[in-house]
């Protein structure tokens, strides 16, 4: 399936692209367009004006994808909390979770160190795979201790 979003993906869109590839559509193809461009026919838009899948009411695009595709994964739920906190802190400057500032800085920095949207998301997928693996390890380790 073709998925369409804006150019220059930052934290929420990078994480959303990872979520799509990892949990929703392993064969997803992404296209990047300007906000004012027309969405190609048959494509699924996200984080674009008027799109169903976009940030709303304090929730991220990542949240919208989890809800829409009914993803039930304890690690994904932890990532949701981190992303929500990071997005909120972008406005308030206050991070409530220890991972949020680092995850936000890394994902935001990918755009600054990449030559294209494709390079950004390639790096973001590695970061998100690593975050997922670490959070999964923590959860499993905590469960074994309990």
N, C-alpha and C positions, 0 to 999 in steps of 0.2 A: 504494500500500500504506500502511497505517497503522502507524506506529512509536510506541512508548510508552516514556517514561522518567520519572524523578523531576522534580519542580519544582525551580526554581533551578539551572539548568545552569551548571556551572563549566567549567574548562579542557578536561578529557577529553570531557565530554558535548557542549560547544560544538563542539569539533573533530570529534567523531563525527557530529554532525548535519550539519556541512558535508560530511564524507566521504560520508555517505549521499546527500545531494542532488547532490554533484558526480560521484560514481563508481558508486553502487549503484542509486539510485532517484530519478531527476530529478523525479518526480511525488509524492514522499513527502509524507505528511501526518503531522504530529507531534501527540501528545497528552501532556500532563504530568499525572501522578498522584502521590499520596502513596505512599511505599514499601509501605505496608500495604494499599493498594487492590488490587482484582482487576483483572488485565489484561483489557481488552476482547477478546472473541472475535475471532480472526482477526488481531489486531495482533501485531507483532513487538516484544517487550520488549527493552530494553537498559539496562544499569546499574541493574537492579532485582534485589532478592533472588531467587535461583534462576534468573535469566535466563542463557541460554547466552552471550549477549554482555554481558560485564561484566569489570571488572578482576579478574585472577587471577594469582597467582605472579609478581608484579613486572611484569606486562604490563597495558596499559591496555585500555579498551573499544575505542579506536581500533585497537589491535593486533588485538583479537579480530575486528573487522569486516574488516580487511585480510586476515587469515588465512581467515576464513569465505567471503569473496567473492572470494578470490584476486586481489587488486588488485596488479598489478605495474607500479609507476610509481616512478621514481627519486626524484622530488620527494616523493611520499607517504612513501617510505621515510625521507627526511630529516626529515619532520614527525614520523614515529613516534619517531625518536631524540630529538627536541626534547621531545615530550610525555612520553616515558618519563623523561627526565632531570628535567623539571619536576615530575612526580608524585613521583619519588624524593626530590627536594630539598624537597618539602613536608614530608617526615618528617625529613630530615637537615639541611636548611638549606644544603646545598652543591650548587651548580650546576656541572656539568662542561662544558656547552656554552654559548657566549656568548649565544645567542638564547633559551635556555630561561627565564631570569628575566623577560625582557621579555614574551615570549609568555604566560607564566603570569600575570604581573601584569595585562596587558591583558585577557586572557580572564576572569580572576577579577574584575576591576574592572567588567566589563560588567554583571554581576548587581547591583552596587552603584549603577550609574547608570541602570538600566532600571526601568520601571514594571511590566513583565510578562515572563514567560518568552518571549513572542513577540518583544518588543522586544530582549531579550538575544540570541536566536538570529539575528535580523535583522542586528544589529551584528556578531555573531560570524562570520557568513558573509562579510561585507565584510573583516573582519580576516584570516580564513583564505584568502580569495581573494588578498588582498594578500601574505600570507606565501608562498603557493604561487607567485605571480608572481615575487617576489624570489628565492626559492630556485631557481626554474627559470632565471632570468636568471644567477645565480651559477654554476650547473652548466654552462649553455651557454657562458658566458664562459670558465670554466676549461677546458672541453673545447676551445674554439677556441685557447686559449693553448698547450695541450699538443701 
